[in-house]
């Protein structure tokens, strides 16, 4: 074979090979959306904390990696996030107009068939922001939960499922606070009716059980009872929530 023919054959072969962003990847992805529970909060003083930090998403990821060795975690969670914010804006992003939902949708559209898991928790900051923890059982609470319901059913869930396509496992979680029982019940109902698995973390904290046991678990799984006085899940609490998610998403091959 002449040198010229060999060179042309070699070039033709190279042109048939994938390059750059078009190359196939064996990576799969787990996307986590939500508020500070999803993002993670680490207190560093009684009045100061850092976020993102270790959260249930990290704990769940550690467990999922045992079955999905090429799995990558992408955390979109933002401390203080509301359901309105998750749809329309993002105070944790350099681009405040690029919401968590839009980021997740864009990622799934550009990584078709590669996203395996999506988790979400949202709602408690809707109550904090609009009701200031007052009148939760009255008109304010009812109005907030109605808006949350509309956001989840009409926007968040259908858009995630449309972008994710087939093969994605979805799961949502609740909160452990006793004042969020109505929110929790609503969330469980919405998630299950829309094909989501549910990690109801009230079971981890014993929310509706004996008050003394509930307090013990809150002290064990959050920083509420130490010098930080911070009610977000600590590392042991995050691992317990991650375990619950993993149980609900299983069994795995």
GUDOGU-760912 format. One record per residue (C-alpha): residue number from 1; residue in one letter; z, x negated, y. Coordinates in Angstrom, 3 decimals. Layout:
<torzas>
n: NUM res: a pz: Z px: X py: Y
...
</torzas>
This chain:
<torzas>
n: 1 res: x pz: 0.000 px: 0.000 py: 0.000
n: 2 res: x pz: -0.948 px: -1.407 py: 3.389
n: 3 res: x pz: 1.708 px: -2.098 py: 6.000
n: 4 res: x pz: 0.246 px: 0.608 py: 8.267
n: 5 res: x pz: 0.323 px: 3.281 py: 5.550
n: 6 res: x pz: 3.873 px: 2.304 py: 4.568
n: 7 res: x pz: 5.023 px: 2.538 py: 8.183
n: 8 res: x pz: 3.455 px: 5.977 py: 8.680
n: 9 res: x pz: 5.008 px: 7.226 py: 5.448
n: 10 res: x pz: 8.407 px: 5.941 py: 6.539
n: 11 res: x pz: 8.119 px: 7.686 py: 9.924
n: 12 res: x pz: 7.107 px: 10.944 py: 8.246
n: 13 res: x pz: 10.147 px: 10.722 py: 6.004
n: 14 res: x pz: 12.441 px: 10.186 py: 8.975
n: 15 res: x pz: 11.020 px: 13.215 py: 10.749
n: 16 res: x pz: 12.022 px: 15.364 py: 7.794
n: 17 res: x pz: 15.658 px: 14.288 py: 7.974
n: 18 res: x pz: 18.261 px: 16.242 py: 10.008
n: 19 res: x pz: 19.657 px: 14.586 py: 13.112
n: 20 res: x pz: 22.440 px: 15.241 py: 15.596
n: 21 res: x pz: 23.753 px: 18.776 py: 15.938
n: 22 res: x pz: 21.268 px: 20.159 py: 13.429
n: 23 res: x pz: 22.721 px: 18.166 py: 10.552
n: 24 res: x pz: 24.550 px: 20.269 py: 7.977
n: 25 res: x pz: 28.345 px: 20.017 py: 8.000
n: 26 res: x pz: 30.793 px: 20.607 py: 5.191
n: 27 res: x pz: 33.540 px: 21.455 py: 7.679
n: 28 res: x pz: 35.062 px: 24.918 py: 7.727
n: 29 res: x pz: 37.273 px: 26.320 py: 10.463
n: 30 res: x pz: 40.419 px: 28.309 py: 11.116
n: 31 res: x pz: 40.598 px: 29.878 py: 14.592
n: 32 res: x pz: 43.965 px: 30.894 py: 16.041
n: 33 res: x pz: 44.178 px: 33.271 py: 19.020
n: 34 res: x pz: 47.167 px: 34.730 py: 20.816
n: 35 res: x pz: 50.099 px: 34.016 py: 23.084
n: 36 res: x pz: 52.894 px: 31.434 py: 23.000
n: 37 res: x pz: 53.750 px: 32.251 py: 19.380
n: 38 res: x pz: 50.237 px: 31.134 py: 18.420
n: 39 res: x pz: 50.112 px: 28.246 py: 20.884
n: 40 res: x pz: 53.596 px: 26.936 py: 20.104
n: 41 res: x pz: 56.368 px: 26.100 py: 22.554
n: 42 res: x pz: 58.615 px: 23.038 py: 22.424
n: 43 res: x pz: 61.621 px: 23.076 py: 24.779
n: 44 res: x pz: 62.511 px: 19.713 py: 26.272
n: 45 res: x pz: 65.343 px: 20.926 py: 28.514
n: 46 res: x pz: 67.121 px: 24.246 py: 29.164
n: 47 res: x pz: 64.562 px: 25.169 py: 31.824
n: 48 res: x pz: 61.469 px: 23.277 py: 30.730
n: 49 res: x pz: 59.152 px: 23.394 py: 27.740
n: 50 res: x pz: 55.735 px: 22.162 py: 26.707
n: 51 res: x pz: 52.876 px: 24.156 py: 25.228
n: 52 res: x pz: 50.812 px: 23.946 py: 23.096
n: 53 res: x pz: 53.074 px: 22.587 py: 20.401
n: 54 res: x pz: 53.708 px: 23.098 py: 16.696
n: 55 res: x pz: 53.298 px: 26.783 py: 15.866
n: 56 res: x pz: 52.761 px: 29.075 py: 12.907
n: 57 res: x pz: 49.053 px: 28.228 py: 13.204
n: 58 res: x pz: 49.818 px: 24.582 py: 12.445
n: 59 res: x pz: 52.110 px: 25.587 py: 9.592
n: 60 res: x pz: 49.484 px: 27.892 py: 8.093
n: 61 res: x pz: 46.840 px: 25.212 py: 8.524
n: 62 res: x pz: 48.960 px: 22.729 py: 6.560
n: 63 res: x pz: 49.109 px: 25.218 py: 3.686
n: 64 res: x pz: 45.429 px: 26.188 py: 3.815
n: 65 res: x pz: 44.393 px: 22.521 py: 3.707
n: 66 res: x pz: 45.644 px: 22.355 py: 0.131
n: 67 res: x pz: 42.780 px: 24.625 py: -0.916
n: 68 res: x pz: 40.290 px: 23.859 py: 1.858
n: 69 res: x pz: 40.308 px: 20.094 py: 2.302
n: 70 res: x pz: 37.591 px: 20.127 py: 4.983
n: 71 res: x pz: 39.230 px: 22.865 py: 7.047
n: 72 res: x pz: 39.677 px: 22.255 py: 10.779
n: 73 res: x pz: 42.113 px: 24.112 py: 13.053
n: 74 res: x pz: 41.103 px: 25.302 py: 16.516
n: 75 res: x pz: 43.943 px: 26.762 py: 18.588
n: 76 res: x pz: 42.970 px: 28.987 py: 21.493
n: 77 res: x pz: 46.465 px: 30.429 py: 21.998
n: 78 res: x pz: 47.868 px: 30.478 py: 25.529
n: 79 res: x pz: 51.503 px: 30.881 py: 26.531
n: 80 res: x pz: 52.001 px: 34.107 py: 28.483
n: 81 res: x pz: 48.728 px: 35.635 py: 27.309
n: 82 res: x pz: 48.226 px: 39.405 py: 27.486
n: 83 res: x pz: 45.594 px: 41.488 py: 25.735
n: 84 res: x pz: 43.775 px: 41.890 py: 29.072
n: 85 res: x pz: 43.792 px: 38.142 py: 29.577
n: 86 res: x pz: 42.625 px: 37.433 py: 26.053
n: 87 res: x pz: 39.509 px: 39.466 py: 26.854
n: 88 res: x pz: 38.826 px: 38.655 py: 30.502
n: 89 res: x pz: 40.337 px: 35.361 py: 31.667
n: 90 res: x pz: 42.250 px: 32.279 py: 30.566
n: 91 res: x pz: 44.997 px: 30.690 py: 32.616
n: 92 res: x pz: 45.286 px: 27.861 py: 30.074
n: 93 res: x pz: 41.660 px: 26.773 py: 30.373
n: 94 res: x pz: 39.952 px: 24.536 py: 32.910
n: 95 res: x pz: 37.559 px: 27.453 py: 33.264
n: 96 res: x pz: 39.793 px: 30.474 py: 33.976
n: 97 res: x pz: 36.891 px: 32.865 py: 33.374
n: 98 res: x pz: 36.324 px: 31.566 py: 29.836
n: 99 res: x pz: 38.674 px: 33.793 py: 27.865
n: 100 res: x pz: 40.058 px: 33.117 py: 24.408
n: 101 res: x pz: 37.929 px: 35.898 py: 22.992
n: 102 res: x pz: 34.734 px: 34.529 py: 24.521
n: 103 res: x pz: 35.539 px: 31.012 py: 23.345
n: 104 res: x pz: 36.089 px: 32.242 py: 19.797
n: 105 res: x pz: 32.925 px: 34.366 py: 19.850
n: 106 res: x pz: 30.805 px: 31.484 py: 21.141
n: 107 res: x pz: 32.234 px: 29.145 py: 18.527
n: 108 res: x pz: 31.586 px: 31.550 py: 15.651
n: 109 res: x pz: 28.053 px: 32.235 py: 16.864
n: 110 res: x pz: 27.304 px: 28.510 py: 16.939
n: 111 res: x pz: 29.001 px: 27.857 py: 13.574
n: 112 res: x pz: 27.618 px: 30.670 py: 11.467
n: 113 res: x pz: 29.236 px: 30.903 py: 8.046
n: 114 res: x pz: 31.637 px: 28.043 py: 8.763
n: 115 res: x pz: 34.656 px: 29.986 py: 10.064
n: 116 res: x pz: 36.901 px: 31.017 py: 7.173
n: 117 res: x pz: 40.076 px: 32.273 py: 8.865
n: 118 res: x pz: 40.978 px: 33.979 py: 12.144
n: 119 res: x pz: 44.552 px: 34.879 py: 13.115
n: 120 res: x pz: 45.887 px: 36.643 py: 16.178
n: 121 res: x pz: 49.120 px: 37.851 py: 17.717
n: 122 res: x pz: 49.157 px: 39.647 py: 21.048
n: 123 res: x pz: 51.054 px: 42.335 py: 22.934
n: 124 res: x pz: 54.568 px: 41.263 py: 23.853
n: 125 res: x pz: 53.479 px: 39.829 py: 27.202
n: 126 res: x pz: 51.783 px: 43.119 py: 28.035
n: 127 res: x pz: 55.285 px: 44.620 py: 27.950
n: 128 res: x pz: 56.828 px: 41.703 py: 29.852
n: 129 res: x pz: 54.185 px: 41.747 py: 32.573
n: 130 res: x pz: 53.851 px: 45.443 py: 33.239
n: 131 res: x pz: 57.263 px: 46.855 py: 32.295
n: 132 res: x pz: 59.497 px: 43.847 py: 32.928
n: 133 res: x pz: 61.369 px: 44.800 py: 29.720
n: 134 res: x pz: 62.401 px: 48.137 py: 31.264
n: 135 res: x pz: 61.400 px: 51.672 py: 30.321
n: 136 res: x pz: 59.890 px: 50.356 py: 27.094
n: 137 res: x pz: 60.483 px: 53.688 py: 25.380
n: 138 res: x pz: 59.299 px: 55.682 py: 28.382
n: 139 res: x pz: 56.149 px: 56.101 py: 30.424
n: 140 res: x pz: 55.653 px: 52.401 py: 31.117
n: 141 res: x pz: 55.913 px: 51.379 py: 27.475
n: 142 res: x pz: 53.611 px: 54.185 py: 26.362
n: 143 res: x pz: 51.000 px: 53.269 py: 28.963
n: 144 res: x pz: 51.083 px: 49.591 py: 27.990
n: 145 res: x pz: 50.774 px: 50.314 py: 24.274
n: 146 res: x pz: 47.853 px: 52.659 py: 24.921
n: 147 res: x pz: 46.049 px: 49.928 py: 26.831
n: 148 res: x pz: 46.831 px: 47.389 py: 24.108
n: 149 res: x pz: 45.519 px: 49.774 py: 21.470
n: 150 res: x pz: 42.278 px: 50.260 py: 23.375
n: 151 res: x pz: 41.856 px: 46.516 py: 23.871
n: 152 res: x pz: 42.347 px: 45.771 py: 20.183
n: 153 res: x pz: 40.354 px: 48.654 py: 18.719
n: 154 res: x pz: 37.491 px: 48.823 py: 21.214
n: 155 res: x pz: 37.019 px: 45.178 py: 22.176
n: 156 res: x pz: 38.959 px: 42.374 py: 20.497
n: 157 res: x pz: 38.699 px: 43.309 py: 16.827
n: 158 res: x pz: 35.075 px: 44.524 py: 16.764
n: 159 res: x pz: 33.828 px: 41.550 py: 18.772
n: 160 res: x pz: 35.623 px: 39.066 py: 16.519
n: 161 res: x pz: 34.297 px: 40.720 py: 13.376
n: 162 res: x pz: 30.775 px: 40.975 py: 14.745
n: 163 res: x pz: 30.711 px: 37.278 py: 15.604
n: 164 res: x pz: 32.422 px: 36.212 py: 12.393
n: 165 res: x pz: 30.142 px: 38.039 py: 10.016
n: 166 res: x pz: 30.785 px: 38.058 py: 6.286
n: 167 res: x pz: 33.246 px: 35.732 py: 4.611
n: 168 res: x pz: 35.921 px: 35.540 py: 7.326
n: 169 res: x pz: 39.514 px: 36.471 py: 6.504
n: 170 res: x pz: 41.360 px: 38.037 py: 9.441
n: 171 res: x pz: 45.101 px: 38.402 py: 9.893
n: 172 res: x pz: 47.440 px: 39.489 py: 12.667
n: 173 res: x pz: 51.179 px: 39.183 py: 13.126
n: 174 res: x pz: 54.019 px: 41.010 py: 14.828
n: 175 res: x pz: 57.147 px: 39.903 py: 16.724
n: 176 res: x pz: 60.771 px: 39.621 py: 15.661
n: 177 res: x pz: 62.472 px: 41.110 py: 18.737
n: 178 res: x pz: 64.149 px: 44.473 py: 18.252
n: 179 res: x pz: 62.785 px: 45.816 py: 21.531
n: 180 res: x pz: 59.232 px: 45.344 py: 20.180
n: 181 res: x pz: 59.535 px: 47.704 py: 17.203
n: 182 res: x pz: 57.127 px: 50.259 py: 18.692
n: 183 res: x pz: 54.697 px: 47.462 py: 19.507
n: 184 res: x pz: 55.073 px: 46.059 py: 16.002
n: 185 res: x pz: 54.497 px: 49.400 py: 14.300
n: 186 res: x pz: 51.388 px: 49.986 py: 16.397
n: 187 res: x pz: 50.048 px: 46.491 py: 15.704
n: 188 res: x pz: 50.555 px: 46.818 py: 11.950
n: 189 res: x pz: 48.707 px: 50.138 py: 11.938
n: 190 res: x pz: 45.779 px: 48.868 py: 14.003
n: 191 res: x pz: 45.366 px: 45.626 py: 12.079
n: 192 res: x pz: 45.465 px: 47.258 py: 8.661
n: 193 res: x pz: 43.102 px: 50.066 py: 9.622
n: 194 res: x pz: 40.593 px: 47.455 py: 10.765
n: 195 res: x pz: 40.643 px: 45.232 py: 7.706
n: 196 res: x pz: 43.176 px: 42.642 py: 8.867
n: 197 res: x pz: 45.939 px: 41.279 py: 6.694
n: 198 res: x pz: 49.327 px: 41.578 py: 8.399
n: 199 res: x pz: 52.132 px: 39.048 py: 8.654
n: 200 res: x pz: 54.998 px: 41.292 py: 9.765
n: 201 res: x pz: 57.509 px: 38.673 py: 10.810
n: 202 res: x pz: 60.309 px: 41.202 py: 11.055
n: 203 res: x pz: 60.782 px: 40.436 py: 7.367
n: 204 res: x pz: 61.382 px: 36.755 py: 8.151
n: 205 res: x pz: 64.017 px: 37.518 py: 10.787
n: 206 res: x pz: 65.548 px: 40.617 py: 9.213
n: 207 res: x pz: 64.872 px: 42.454 py: 12.461
n: 208 res: x pz: 65.749 px: 45.913 py: 11.198
n: 209 res: x pz: 68.553 px: 44.855 py: 8.895
n: 210 res: x pz: 72.170 px: 43.851 py: 9.376
n: 211 res: x pz: 72.738 px: 42.763 py: 13.009
n: 212 res: x pz: 74.817 px: 39.726 py: 12.058
n: 213 res: x pz: 72.145 px: 38.514 py: 9.627
n: 214 res: x pz: 69.461 px: 39.110 py: 12.226
n: 215 res: x pz: 71.412 px: 37.010 py: 14.716
n: 216 res: x pz: 71.913 px: 34.256 py: 12.136
n: 217 res: x pz: 68.193 px: 34.067 py: 11.461
n: 218 res: x pz: 67.304 px: 34.113 py: 15.149
n: 219 res: x pz: 69.623 px: 31.137 py: 15.619
n: 220 res: x pz: 68.105 px: 29.418 py: 12.573
n: 221 res: x pz: 64.440 px: 30.004 py: 13.386
n: 222 res: x pz: 64.411 px: 29.752 py: 17.196
n: 223 res: x pz: 66.152 px: 27.702 py: 19.884
n: 224 res: x pz: 67.959 px: 30.759 py: 21.242
n: 225 res: x pz: 71.443 px: 29.625 py: 20.252
n: 226 res: x pz: 71.362 px: 25.979 py: 21.279
n: 227 res: x pz: 71.299 px: 24.202 py: 24.625
n: 228 res: x pz: 67.638 px: 25.112 py: 25.183
n: 229 res: x pz: 68.216 px: 28.887 py: 25.068
n: 230 res: x pz: 64.565 px: 29.391 py: 24.132
n: 231 res: x pz: 63.534 px: 32.355 py: 21.987
n: 232 res: x pz: 60.266 px: 30.939 py: 20.684
n: 233 res: x pz: 60.076 px: 29.977 py: 17.010
n: 234 res: x pz: 61.127 px: 26.407 py: 16.310
n: 235 res: x pz: 59.508 px: 24.272 py: 13.608
n: 236 res: x pz: 61.457 px: 25.873 py: 10.707
n: 237 res: x pz: 60.702 px: 29.326 py: 12.124
n: 238 res: x pz: 57.037 px: 28.492 py: 12.560
n: 239 res: x pz: 56.873 px: 27.295 py: 8.973
n: 240 res: x pz: 58.428 px: 30.535 py: 7.724
n: 241 res: x pz: 55.870 px: 32.562 py: 9.676
n: 242 res: x pz: 53.091 px: 30.306 py: 8.404
n: 243 res: x pz: 54.310 px: 30.874 py: 4.844
n: 244 res: x pz: 54.161 px: 34.631 py: 5.387
n: 245 res: x pz: 50.614 px: 34.424 py: 6.740
n: 246 res: x pz: 49.618 px: 32.279 py: 3.764
n: 247 res: x pz: 51.094 px: 34.770 py: 1.331
n: 248 res: x pz: 49.234 px: 37.649 py: 2.969
n: 249 res: x pz: 45.921 px: 35.775 py: 3.043
n: 250 res: x pz: 46.157 px: 34.682 py: -0.606
n: 251 res: x pz: 45.606 px: 34.337 py: -3.462
n: 252 res: x pz: 43.382 px: 31.287 py: -3.184
n: 253 res: x pz: 41.139 px: 29.745 py: -5.806
</torzas>
